Amino acid sequence: MDCLFCKIIKGEIPSKKVYENEFVYAFEDIAPQAPFHVLIIPKEHIASSADITADNSILVAKIFEAAAQIAKENDLKDGFRIVTNSGKVGCQTVFHMHFHMLSGRQLEGQMG
């Protein structure tokens, strides 16, 4: 498989690791959109959030558990935003499900 994020997980492409456990890998985004911008990805290849099933949905929970730990370790006590894009229309550019975790400044917009 020629997946950029799978290669990062395997160490074939360098990254600045922020967090890792048996299910999840998190690393700094190479084009940050906020002072703190980390990508959180499952180690298992899932193309997008549209491919979540009953068999793999536990990985979404593991991602959010990792996000809580990352927030604590990086003193993001004032908050953060987690965003995912799904499919071409949703502006997904790497087809390995991933979540952007942004913080470090007042983020614009309101999501609810």
LUMTIMI-906148 format. One record per residue: residue number from 1; residue in three letters; z, y, x of N, C-alpha, C in turn. Coordinates in nm, 3 decimals, m for minus. Layout:
BEGIN
{nr: NUM	rest: ALA	n_z: Z	n_y: Y	n_x: X	ca_z: Z	ca_y: Y	ca_x: X	c_z: Z	c_y: Y	c_x: X} $
...
END
This chain:
BEGIN
{nr: 1	rest: MET	n_z: 0.000	n_y: m0.117	n_x: 0.085	ca_z: 0.000	ca_y: 0.000	ca_x: 0.000	c_z: 0.000	c_y: 0.124	c_x: 0.090} $
{nr: 2	rest: ASP	n_z: m0.079	n_y: 0.221	n_x: 0.053	ca_z: m0.091	ca_y: 0.343	ca_x: 0.132	c_z: m0.015	c_y: 0.457	c_x: 0.066} $
{nr: 3	rest: CYS	n_z: 0.116	n_y: 0.440	n_x: 0.050	ca_z: 0.199	ca_y: 0.538	ca_x: m0.018	c_z: 0.279	c_y: 0.618	c_x: 0.086} $
{nr: 4	rest: LEU	n_z: 0.263	n_y: 0.749	n_x: 0.082	ca_z: 0.331	ca_y: 0.838	ca_x: 0.176	c_z: 0.483	c_y: 0.815	c_x: 0.174} $
{nr: 5	rest: PHE	n_z: 0.543	n_y: 0.810	n_x: 0.055	ca_z: 0.689	ca_y: 0.796	ca_x: 0.048	c_z: 0.735	c_y: 0.657	c_x: 0.090} $
{nr: 6	rest: CYS	n_z: 0.656	n_y: 0.554	n_x: 0.063	ca_z: 0.691	ca_y: 0.420	ca_x: 0.112	c_z: 0.692	c_y: 0.419	c_x: 0.264} $
{nr: 7	rest: LYS	n_z: 0.598	n_y: 0.490	n_x: 0.326	ca_z: 0.593	ca_y: 0.499	ca_x: 0.472	c_z: 0.713	c_y: 0.576	c_x: 0.526} $
{nr: 8	rest: ILE	n_z: 0.757	n_y: 0.678	n_x: 0.455	ca_z: 0.876	ca_y: 0.753	ca_x: 0.496	c_z: 0.999	c_y: 0.663	c_x: 0.489} $
{nr: 9	rest: ILE	n_z: 1.012	n_y: 0.587	n_x: 0.381	ca_z: 1.125	ca_y: 0.496	ca_x: 0.366	c_z: 1.129	c_y: 0.395	c_x: 0.480} $
{nr: 10	rest: LYS	n_z: 1.011	n_y: 0.343	n_x: 0.520	ca_z: 1.002	ca_y: 0.243	ca_x: 0.626	c_z: 1.019	c_y: 0.304	c_x: 0.766} $
{nr: 11	rest: GLY	n_z: 1.024	n_y: 0.437	n_x: 0.775	ca_z: 1.038	ca_y: 0.504	ca_x: 0.904	c_z: 0.907	c_y: 0.520	c_x: 0.978} $
{nr: 12	rest: GLU	n_z: 0.794	n_y: 0.492	n_x: 0.912	ca_z: 0.663	ca_y: 0.506	ca_x: 0.975	c_z: 0.621	c_y: 0.652	c_x: 0.985} $
{nr: 13	rest: ILE	n_z: 0.676	n_y: 0.735	n_x: 0.898	ca_z: 0.653	ca_y: 0.880	ca_x: 0.900	c_z: 0.790	c_y: 0.944	c_x: 0.909} $
{nr: 14	rest: PRO	n_z: 0.809	n_y: 1.037	n_x: 1.001	ca_z: 0.942	ca_y: 1.098	ca_x: 1.016	c_z: 0.981	c_y: 1.186	c_x: 0.897} $
{nr: 15	rest: SER	n_z: 1.111	n_y: 1.194	n_x: 0.873	ca_z: 1.165	ca_y: 1.281	ca_x: 0.770	c_z: 1.305	c_y: 1.323	c_x: 0.814} $
{nr: 16	rest: LYS	n_z: 1.354	n_y: 1.428	n_x: 0.751	ca_z: 1.491	ca_y: 1.472	ca_x: 0.777	c_z: 1.580	c_y: 1.416	c_x: 0.667} $
{nr: 17	rest: LYS	n_z: 1.637	n_y: 1.300	n_x: 0.695	ca_z: 1.719	ca_y: 1.229	ca_x: 0.597	c_z: 1.844	c_y: 1.309	c_x: 0.562} $
{nr: 18	rest: VAL	n_z: 1.872	n_y: 1.312	n_x: 0.432	ca_z: 1.991	ca_y: 1.377	ca_x: 0.379	c_z: 2.088	c_y: 1.273	c_x: 0.325} $
{nr: 19	rest: TYR	n_z: 2.033	n_y: 1.162	n_x: 0.272	ca_z: 2.117	ca_y: 1.060	ca_x: 0.208	c_z: 2.037	c_y: 0.930	c_x: 0.202} $
{nr: 20	rest: GLU	n_z: 2.111	n_y: 0.818	n_x: 0.212	ca_z: 2.047	ca_y: 0.689	ca_x: 0.196	c_z: 2.150	c_y: 0.586	c_x: 0.154} $
{nr: 21	rest: ASN	n_z: 2.110	n_y: 0.499	n_x: 0.063	ca_z: 2.186	ca_y: 0.380	ca_x: 0.031	c_z: 2.085	c_y: 0.268	c_x: 0.006} $
{nr: 22	rest: GLU	n_z: 2.127	n_y: 0.157	n_x: m0.049	ca_z: 2.035	ca_y: 0.044	ca_x: m0.063	c_z: 1.927	c_y: 0.068	c_x: m0.168} $
{nr: 23	rest: PHE	n_z: 1.944	n_y: 0.166	n_x: m0.257	ca_z: 1.850	ca_y: 0.191	ca_x: m0.366	c_z: 1.768	c_y: 0.318	c_x: m0.351} $
{nr: 24	rest: VAL	n_z: 1.824	n_y: 0.416	n_x: m0.280	ca_z: 1.773	ca_y: 0.553	ca_x: m0.282	c_z: 1.760	c_y: 0.609	c_x: m0.141} $
{nr: 25	rest: TYR	n_z: 1.660	n_y: 0.693	n_x: m0.122	ca_z: 1.643	ca_y: 0.767	ca_x: 0.003	c_z: 1.620	c_y: 0.913	c_x: m0.035} $
{nr: 26	rest: ALA	n_z: 1.686	n_y: 1.005	n_x: 0.034	ca_z: 1.670	ca_y: 1.148	ca_x: 0.008	c_z: 1.643	c_y: 1.219	c_x: 0.140} $
{nr: 27	rest: PHE	n_z: 1.550	n_y: 1.315	n_x: 0.134	ca_z: 1.511	ca_y: 1.386	ca_x: 0.255	c_z: 1.467	c_y: 1.528	c_x: 0.221} $
{nr: 28	rest: GLU	n_z: 1.470	n_y: 1.614	n_x: 0.323	ca_z: 1.431	ca_y: 1.754	ca_x: 0.304	c_z: 1.283	c_y: 1.765	c_x: 0.272} $
{nr: 29	rest: ASP	n_z: 1.250	n_y: 1.851	n_x: 0.176	ca_z: 1.111	ca_y: 1.878	ca_x: 0.141	c_z: 1.047	c_y: 1.957	c_x: 0.255} $
{nr: 30	rest: ILE	n_z: 0.922	n_y: 1.924	n_x: 0.289	ca_z: 0.855	ca_y: 1.994	ca_x: 0.400	c_z: 0.803	c_y: 2.132	c_x: 0.359} $
{nr: 31	rest: ALA	n_z: 0.799	n_y: 2.160	n_x: 0.229	ca_z: 0.757	ca_y: 2.292	ca_x: 0.180	c_z: 0.861	c_y: 2.339	c_x: 0.078} $
{nr: 32	rest: PRO	n_z: 0.982	n_y: 2.373	n_x: 0.126	ca_z: 1.092	ca_y: 2.404	ca_x: 0.033	c_z: 1.063	c_y: 2.524	c_x: m0.057} $
{nr: 33	rest: GLN	n_z: 1.105	n_y: 2.510	n_x: m0.183	ca_z: 1.091	ca_y: 2.617	ca_x: m0.281	c_z: 1.225	c_y: 2.683	c_x: m0.311} $
{nr: 34	rest: ALA	n_z: 1.327	n_y: 2.644	n_x: m0.238	ca_z: 1.461	ca_y: 2.703	ca_x: m0.248	c_z: 1.531	c_y: 2.677	c_x: m0.115} $
{nr: 35	rest: PRO	n_z: 1.638	n_y: 2.750	n_x: m0.085	ca_z: 1.708	ca_y: 2.725	ca_x: 0.042	c_z: 1.752	c_y: 2.579	c_x: 0.060} $
{nr: 36	rest: PHE	n_z: 1.787	n_y: 2.514	n_x: m0.049	ca_z: 1.820	ca_y: 2.372	ca_x: m0.047	c_z: 1.716	c_y: 2.303	c_x: m0.134} $
{nr: 37	rest: HIS	n_z: 1.631	n_y: 2.221	n_x: m0.071	ca_z: 1.526	ca_y: 2.150	ca_x: m0.146	c_z: 1.512	c_y: 2.011	c_x: m0.087} $
{nr: 38	rest: VAL	n_z: 1.559	n_y: 1.912	n_x: m0.162	ca_z: 1.560	ca_y: 1.773	ca_x: m0.118	c_z: 1.480	c_y: 1.691	c_x: m0.218} $
{nr: 39	rest: LEU	n_z: 1.409	n_y: 1.592	n_x: m0.167	ca_z: 1.343	ca_y: 1.494	ca_x: m0.253	c_z: 1.428	c_y: 1.369	c_x: m0.257} $
{nr: 40	rest: ILE	n_z: 1.451	n_y: 1.317	n_x: m0.375	ca_z: 1.528	ca_y: 1.194	ca_x: m0.393	c_z: 1.433	c_y: 1.090	c_x: m0.452} $
{nr: 41	rest: ILE	n_z: 1.420	n_y: 0.977	n_x: m0.382	ca_z: 1.323	ca_y: 0.877	ca_x: m0.424	c_z: 1.387	c_y: 0.738	c_x: m0.428} $
{nr: 42	rest: PRO	n_z: 1.339	n_y: 0.654	n_x: m0.518	ca_z: 1.386	ca_y: 0.515	ca_x: m0.515	c_z: 1.317	c_y: 0.442	c_x: m0.400} $
{nr: 43	rest: LYS	n_z: 1.386	n_y: 0.349	n_x: m0.339	ca_z: 1.324	ca_y: 0.271	ca_x: m0.232	c_z: 1.217	c_y: 0.176	c_x: m0.287} $
{nr: 44	rest: GLU	n_z: 1.234	n_y: 0.136	n_x: m0.412	ca_z: 1.131	ca_y: 0.053	ca_x: m0.477	c_z: 1.018	c_y: 0.144	c_x: m0.522} $
{nr: 45	rest: HIS	n_z: 0.895	n_y: 0.104	n_x: m0.496	ca_z: 0.780	ca_y: 0.186	ca_x: m0.537	c_z: 0.763	c_y: 0.181	c_x: m0.688} $
{nr: 46	rest: ILE	n_z: 0.775	n_y: 0.296	n_x: m0.749	ca_z: 0.745	ca_y: 0.317	ca_x: m0.891	c_z: 0.653	c_y: 0.439	c_x: m0.891} $
{nr: 47	rest: ALA	n_z: 0.535	n_y: 0.426	n_x: m0.947	ca_z: 0.435	ca_y: 0.532	ca_x: m0.935	c_z: 0.480	c_y: 0.664	c_x: m0.997} $
{nr: 48	rest: SER	n_z: 0.538	n_y: 0.661	n_x: m1.114	ca_z: 0.583	ca_y: 0.785	ca_x: m1.179	c_z: 0.690	c_y: 0.753	c_x: m1.282} $
{nr: 49	rest: SER	n_z: 0.747	n_y: 0.857	n_x: m1.339	ca_z: 0.850	ca_y: 0.836	ca_x: m1.441	c_z: 0.791	c_y: 0.770	c_x: m1.565} $
{nr: 50	rest: ALA	n_z: 0.661	n_y: 0.777	n_x: m1.582	ca_z: 0.595	ca_y: 0.709	ca_x: m1.695	c_z: 0.598	c_y: 0.557	c_x: m1.677} $
{nr: 51	rest: ASP	n_z: 0.634	n_y: 0.511	n_x: m1.558	ca_z: 0.638	ca_y: 0.368	ca_x: m1.529	c_z: 0.780	c_y: 0.310	c_x: m1.531} $
{nr: 52	rest: ILE	n_z: 0.875	n_y: 0.383	n_x: m1.586	ca_z: 1.011	ca_y: 0.333	ca_x: m1.599	c_z: 1.014	c_y: 0.228	c_x: m1.709} $
{nr: 53	rest: THR	n_z: 1.079	n_y: 0.117	n_x: m1.680	ca_z: 1.092	ca_y: 0.007	ca_x: m1.776	c_z: 1.239	c_y: m0.035	c_x: m1.784} $
{nr: 54	rest: ALA	n_z: 1.267	n_y: m0.126	n_x: m1.873	ca_z: 1.403	ca_y: m0.180	ca_x: m1.882	c_z: 1.441	c_y: m0.250	c_x: m1.752} $
{nr: 55	rest: ASP	n_z: 1.343	n_y: m0.304	n_x: m1.680	ca_z: 1.371	ca_y: m0.376	ca_x: m1.556	c_z: 1.402	c_y: m0.284	c_x: m1.438} $
{nr: 56	rest: ASN	n_z: 1.350	n_y: m0.161	n_x: m1.438	ca_z: 1.371	ca_y: m0.073	ca_x: m1.322	c_z: 1.447	c_y: 0.056	c_x: m1.355} $
{nr: 57	rest: SER	n_z: 1.487	n_y: 0.074	n_x: m1.479	ca_z: 1.551	ca_y: 0.200	ca_x: m1.518	c_z: 1.684	c_y: 0.224	c_x: m1.448} $
{nr: 58	rest: ILE	n_z: 1.748	n_y: 0.121	n_x: m1.397	ca_z: 1.873	ca_y: 0.139	ca_x: m1.323	c_z: 1.852	c_y: 0.231	c_x: m1.202} $
{nr: 59	rest: LEU	n_z: 1.731	n_y: 0.235	n_x: m1.150	ca_z: 1.704	ca_y: 0.320	ca_x: m1.034	c_z: 1.716	c_y: 0.468	c_x: m1.067} $
{nr: 60	rest: VAL	n_z: 1.687	n_y: 0.505	n_x: m1.190	ca_z: 1.704	ca_y: 0.645	ca_x: m1.230	c_z: 1.853	c_y: 0.681	c_x: m1.226} $
{nr: 61	rest: ALA	n_z: 1.936	n_y: 0.591	n_x: m1.274	ca_z: 2.081	ca_y: 0.614	ca_x: m1.265	c_z: 2.125	c_y: 0.625	c_x: m1.120} $
{nr: 62	rest: LYS	n_z: 2.072	n_y: 0.541	n_x: m1.033	ca_z: 2.107	ca_y: 0.544	ca_x: m0.891	c_z: 2.064	c_y: 0.676	c_x: m0.828} $
{nr: 63	rest: ILE	n_z: 1.952	n_y: 0.729	n_x: m0.872	ca_z: 1.905	ca_y: 0.859	ca_x: m0.820	c_z: 2.003	c_y: 0.969	c_x: m0.859} $
{nr: 64	rest: PHE	n_z: 2.049	n_y: 0.968	n_x: m0.983	ca_z: 2.142	ca_y: 1.072	ca_x: m1.027	c_z: 2.281	c_y: 1.052	c_x: m0.965} $
{nr: 65	rest: GLU	n_z: 2.321	n_y: 0.930	n_x: m0.940	ca_z: 2.445	ca_y: 0.907	ca_x: m0.865	c_z: 2.432	c_y: 0.965	c_x: m0.724} $
{nr: 66	rest: ALA	n_z: 2.316	n_y: 0.944	n_x: m0.662	ca_z: 2.291	ca_y: 1.000	ca_x: m0.529	c_z: 2.293	c_y: 1.152	c_x: m0.533} $
{nr: 67	rest: ALA	n_z: 2.232	n_y: 1.210	n_x: m0.637	ca_z: 2.230	ca_y: 1.357	ca_x: m0.649	c_z: 2.372	c_y: 1.413	c_x: m0.656} $
{nr: 68	rest: ALA	n_z: 2.460	n_y: 1.348	n_x: m0.729	ca_z: 2.599	ca_y: 1.395	ca_x: m0.737	c_z: 2.665	c_y: 1.388	c_x: m0.600} $
{nr: 69	rest: GLN	n_z: 2.640	n_y: 1.282	n_x: m0.526	ca_z: 2.697	ca_y: 1.268	ca_x: m0.392	c_z: 2.638	c_y: 1.372	c_x: m0.297} $
{nr: 70	rest: ILE	n_z: 2.508	n_y: 1.394	n_x: m0.304	ca_z: 2.442	ca_y: 1.495	ca_x: m0.220	c_z: 2.500	c_y: 1.633	c_x: m0.250} $
{nr: 71	rest: ALA	n_z: 2.521	n_y: 1.663	n_x: m0.377	ca_z: 2.579	ca_y: 1.793	ca_x: m0.415	c_z: 2.717	c_y: 1.811	c_x: m0.353} $
{nr: 72	rest: LYS	n_z: 2.799	n_y: 1.707	n_x: m0.358	ca_z: 2.932	ca_y: 1.715	ca_x: m0.298	c_z: 2.925	c_y: 1.733	c_x: m0.148} $
{nr: 73	rest: GLU	n_z: 2.839	n_y: 1.654	n_x: m0.082	ca_z: 2.829	ca_y: 1.659	ca_x: 0.064	c_z: 2.772	c_y: 1.791	c_x: 0.114} $
{nr: 74	rest: ASN	n_z: 2.696	n_y: 1.861	n_x: 0.029	ca_z: 2.632	ca_y: 1.986	ca_x: 0.071	c_z: 2.691	c_y: 2.108	c_x: 0.002} $
{nr: 75	rest: ASP	n_z: 2.810	n_y: 2.091	n_x: m0.059	ca_z: 2.886	ca_y: 2.199	ca_x: m0.120	c_z: 2.802	c_y: 2.280	c_x: m0.220} $
{nr: 76	rest: LEU	n_z: 2.732	n_y: 2.209	n_x: m0.309	ca_z: 2.650	ca_y: 2.276	ca_x: m0.411	c_z: 2.732	c_y: 2.297	c_x: m0.538} $
{nr: 77	rest: LYS	n_z: 2.853	n_y: 2.349	n_x: m0.520	ca_z: 2.947	ca_y: 2.362	ca_x: m0.632	c_z: 2.901	c_y: 2.463	c_x: m0.737} $
{nr: 78	rest: ASP	n_z: 2.809	n_y: 2.553	n_x: m0.701	ca_z: 2.759	ca_y: 2.650	ca_x: m0.798	c_z: 2.645	c_y: 2.595	c_x: m0.882} $
{nr: 79	rest: GLY	n_z: 2.597	n_y: 2.474	n_x: m0.849	ca_z: 2.495	ca_y: 2.411	ca_x: m0.932	c_z: 2.367	c_y: 2.380	c_x: m0.857} $
{nr: 80	rest: PHE	n_z: 2.280	n_y: 2.311	n_x: m0.926	ca_z: 2.150	ca_y: 2.272	ca_x: m0.872	c_z: 2.058	c_y: 2.236	c_x: m0.987} $
{nr: 81	rest: ARG	n_z: 1.931	n_y: 2.222	n_x: m0.957	ca_z: 1.831	ca_y: 2.181	ca_x: m1.055	c_z: 1.763	c_y: 2.055	c_x: m1.004} $
{nr: 82	rest: ILE	n_z: 1.736	n_y: 1.963	n_x: m1.095	ca_z: 1.660	ca_y: 1.843	ca_x: m1.061	c_z: 1.535	c_y: 1.842	c_x: m1.148} $
{nr: 83	rest: VAL	n_z: 1.419	n_y: 1.826	n_x: m1.082	ca_z: 1.290	ca_y: 1.831	ca_x: m1.150	c_z: 1.207	c_y: 1.712	c_x: m1.107} $
{nr: 84	rest: THR	n_z: 1.131	n_y: 1.657	n_x: m1.201	ca_z: 1.032	ca_y: 1.555	ca_x: m1.166	c_z: 0.901	c_y: 1.588	c_x: m1.236} $
{nr: 85	rest: ASN	n_z: 0.793	n_y: 1.560	n_x: m1.169	ca_z: 0.659	ca_y: 1.576	ca_x: m1.225	c_z: 0.603	c_y: 1.437	c_x: m1.249} $
{nr: 86	rest: SER	n_z: 0.530	n_y: 1.421	n_x: m1.358	ca_z: 0.476	ca_y: 1.289	ca_x: m1.389	c_z: 0.328	c_y: 1.298	c_x: m1.422} $
{nr: 87	rest: GLY	n_z: 0.247	n_y: 1.231	n_x: m1.342	ca_z: 0.103	ca_y: 1.226	ca_x: m1.365	c_z: 0.031	c_y: 1.353	c_x: m1.322} $
{nr: 88	rest: LYS	n_z: m0.099	n_y: 1.344	n_x: m1.323	ca_z: m0.184	ca_y: 1.456	ca_x: m1.279	c_z: m0.160	c_y: 1.583	c_x: m1.361} $
{nr: 89	rest: VAL	n_z: m0.154	n_y: 1.570	n_x: m1.493	ca_z: m0.132	ca_y: 1.686	ca_x: m1.580	c_z: 0.006	c_y: 1.746	c_x: m1.556} $
{nr: 90	rest: GLY	n_z: 0.102	n_y: 1.663	n_x: m1.519	ca_z: 0.238	ca_y: 1.709	ca_x: m1.489	c_z: 0.255	c_y: 1.759	c_x: m1.347} $
{nr: 91	rest: CYS	n_z: 0.144	n_y: 1.770	n_x: m1.272	ca_z: 0.140	ca_y: 1.823	ca_x: m1.135	c_z: 0.203	c_y: 1.731	c_x: m1.032} $
{nr: 92	rest: GLN	n_z: 0.206	n_y: 1.600	n_x: m1.058	ca_z: 0.256	ca_y: 1.506	ca_x: m0.958	c_z: 0.149	c_y: 1.492	c_x: m0.849} $
{nr: 93	rest: THR	n_z: 0.188	n_y: 1.508	n_x: m0.724	ca_z: 0.092	ca_y: 1.499	ca_x: m0.613	c_z: 0.111	c_y: 1.375	c_x: m0.528} $
{nr: 94	rest: VAL	n_z: 0.232	n_y: 1.321	n_x: m0.523	ca_z: 0.257	ca_y: 1.195	ca_x: m0.453	c_z: 0.297	c_y: 1.094	c_x: m0.560} $
{nr: 95	rest: PHE	n_z: 0.220	n_y: 0.987	n_x: m0.572	ca_z: 0.242	ca_y: 0.892	ca_x: m0.680	c_z: 0.340	c_y: 0.782	c_x: m0.642} $
{nr: 96	rest: HIS	n_z: 0.461	n_y: 0.829	n_x: m0.611	ca_z: 0.582	ca_y: 0.749	ca_x: m0.595	c_z: 0.686	c_y: 0.835	c_x: m0.664} $
{nr: 97	rest: MET	n_z: 0.745	n_y: 0.786	n_x: m0.771	ca_z: 0.839	ca_y: 0.867	ca_x: m0.849	c_z: 0.939	c_y: 0.935	c_x: m0.756} $
{nr: 98	rest: HIS	n_z: 0.958	n_y: 1.064	n_x: m0.778	ca_z: 1.053	ca_y: 1.139	ca_x: m0.697	c_z: 1.109	c_y: 1.256	c_x: m0.777} $
{nr: 99	rest: PHE	n_z: 1.226	n_y: 1.298	n_x: m0.735	ca_z: 1.298	ca_y: 1.405	ca_x: m0.800	c_z: 1.325	c_y: 1.515	c_x: m0.697} $
{nr: 100	rest: HIS	n_z: 1.294	n_y: 1.638	n_x: m0.733	ca_z: 1.323	ca_y: 1.753	ca_x: m0.649	c_z: 1.462	c_y: 1.804	c_x: m0.686} $
{nr: 101	rest: MET	n_z: 1.546	n_y: 1.822	n_x: m0.586	ca_z: 1.680	ca_y: 1.877	ca_x: m0.607	c_z: 1.681	c_y: 2.013	c_x: m0.537} $
{nr: 102	rest: LEU	n_z: 1.699	n_y: 2.119	n_x: m0.616	ca_z: 1.690	ca_y: 2.256	ca_x: m0.565	c_z: 1.821	c_y: 2.331	c_x: m0.587} $
{nr: 103	rest: SER	n_z: 1.859	n_y: 2.412	n_x: m0.488	ca_z: 1.979	ca_y: 2.493	ca_x: m0.500	c_z: 1.979	c_y: 2.595	c_x: m0.386} $
{nr: 104	rest: GLY	n_z: 2.090	n_y: 2.666	n_x: m0.373	ca_z: 2.106	ca_y: 2.760	ca_x: m0.263	c_z: 2.078	c_y: 2.903	c_x: m0.298} $
{nr: 105	rest: ARG	n_z: 2.031	n_y: 2.928	n_x: m0.419	ca_z: 2.008	ca_y: 3.063	ca_x: m0.470	c_z: 2.001	c_y: 3.054	c_x: m0.622} $
{nr: 106	rest: GLN	n_z: 2.007	n_y: 3.168	n_x: m0.688	ca_z: 1.989	ca_y: 3.169	ca_x: m0.833	c_z: 1.846	c_y: 3.132	c_x: m0.863} $
{nr: 107	rest: LEU	n_z: 1.826	n_y: 3.021	n_x: m0.933	ca_z: 1.692	ca_y: 2.976	ca_x: m0.966	c_z: 1.640	c_y: 3.052	c_x: m1.088} $
{nr: 108	rest: GLU	n_z: 1.510	n_y: 3.074	n_x: m1.090	ca_z: 1.448	ca_y: 3.148	ca_x: m1.201	c_z: 1.417	c_y: 3.055	c_x: m1.316} $
{nr: 109	rest: GLY	n_z: 1.401	n_y: 3.115	n_x: m1.431	ca_z: 1.365	ca_y: 3.038	ca_x: m1.549	c_z: 1.486	c_y: 2.975	c_x: m1.613} $
{nr: 110	rest: GLN	n_z: 1.464	n_y: 2.925	n_x: m1.731	ca_z: 1.571	ca_y: 2.861	ca_x: m1.804	c_z: 1.515	c_y: 2.737	c_x: m1.871} $
{nr: 111	rest: MET	n_z: 1.581	n_y: 2.625	n_x: m1.849	ca_z: 1.531	ca_y: 2.499	ca_x: m1.900	c_z: 1.615	c_y: 2.446	c_x: m2.016} $
{nr: 112	rest: GLY	n_z: 1.713	n_y: 2.517	n_x: m2.059	ca_z: 1.790	ca_y: 2.468	ca_x: m2.174	c_z: 1.938	c_y: 2.462	c_x: m2.153} $
END
